């Protein structure tokens, strides 16, 4: 499983990263949360508003900070 947070490093991006890392830890997935900060790479995902969360290369949420519970739901599906 590959988990990526797409964002330039704003406060919301950092919060989504922290929430994703906590969700990964609580689910004991043992995978890192990758941060994608390069705008060209973010655009390749088709994301126009950050932060965004991608799982296995597919954008699952964009433009909002998901809670830890919401991230856990996405990762469990």
Secondary structure, 3 states (H helix, E strand, C coil): CCEEEECCCCHHHHHHHHHHHHHHHHCCCCCCEEEECCHHHHHHCCCCCCCEEEECCEEEEECCCCCHHHHHHHHHC
